[in-house]
Amino acid sequence: MTASSQRLYELDAAKFVAMLFMMAGHVLSALVLPEQLDISRPPWSLWHWWRGITAPVFLTISGMLFSLTLRRNEAGTIVPTILRRRVLRALQLLGIGYLLVLPVRHLYELPFIEESAWYAFVQVNVLQLIAASLIVLVCVAFLFHSPRTFERATAILTLGVVMLTPLVHQVQWYDHLPSALAAYLSYDGGSLFPVFPFSAYMFAGAWMGNVLSRSGTGNRSQLRTRAAVLGLALIALGVGGSLLFPSPDIYRYTPFGVAIRQGVVLLIIVATSLLLPLVRPIQSLLVLFGKQALTIYVLHLVLLYGTPWTDSIGRLKPNALTLGEGILAAAAIIGVTLGSVLMVNRLRAYLVHPVTLRLARVGTAVLLGWLLLV
């Protein structure tokens, strides 16, 4: 096993751990009675802060894997088919992200929904953010062919997003842009993950992944040391800056919040790198779940909230369970989600035949079209 592939294993494992906490957080916050999950008091205030770290972990690692898996030809330029696949992947994620929150059962009903429902529909969540960030990275990779120029471009892009974040959020974007576009730039319509600052984590990950790809070093302790030093430096910078320039919400609006979270993400990756050899019996499972993290994310949302055509516990019993019941529900949803991924992986040998795949895709498209239009 090469150093590069081992790094990928570690990143996949870290991505899965972040996804695991993200799933648990979604279920508990959606189902548990608010008075039993008071995020203004310990220990739930700490839990709430940790929930804010999971998305940056996922986004950073996604950016790293984007760079680490870019294939280049002998001239050093990126293979065009790779970029086309990334664009198609981004469009797929974008479609799934909006489909999961579709406020009607048929597309022809959209023009007649209330304004509040429309605003909720166009809110930017993590799938839409990943899709938008992925399209930007594809454009950067297309424009900057060589590893060095791509590395410089992603570094500038990261710093630009981080430094512009306070200025961007001073603009009332809903007064100047259609709500579907303004949602990518503002929290005002309820978006959880606007491009500023959250795309910075994915762009920073792409920069880091390119650095790792170019270094080609197998000295794992050196890589861990550098990541740990950079992570601690970013945390110190973020904490110091937030003390000098206090803000009501440093993680939403300031570069210092981004620095703190990015530093913590690096330390989590280092910790995963150190701990992964200690869990060799389940290492392959961690890697599998990490590679299927987006599938896991989508599936757990379907189980929690249902679809535009079906209800589920998140809609039928919102914030109605005790903490104990919520924990049991989280365990059940996580268990069913991971079990489904395992089952599909076991059946993969029977599903990879081209004819089978084509029939499955066509059948899914026909069913979805029928549900949306009929």
Secondary structure, DSSP 4 states (H G I P E B T S, - for coil): --HHHHHHHHHHHHHHHHHHHHHHHHHHHHHB-GGGS-TTSTTHHHHHHHHHHHHHHHHHHHHHHHHHT--B-TTSPBPHHHHHHHHHHHHHHHHHHHHHT-SSSSGGGGGGS-HHHHHHHT---HHHHHHHHHHHHHHHHHH--SHHHHHHHHHHHHHHHHHHHHHHTTS-GGGTS-HHHHTTT-STT--SS-HHHHHHHHHHHHHHHHHHHHH----HHHHHHHHHHHHHHHHHHHHHHHHHS--TTHHHH-HHHHHHHHHHHHHHHHHHHHHGGGGHHHHHHHHHHHHTHHHHHHHHHHHHH-BTTB--HHHHSTT-B-HHHHHHHHHHHHHHHHHHHHHHHHTHHHH-SHHHHHHHHHHHHHHHHHHHH-
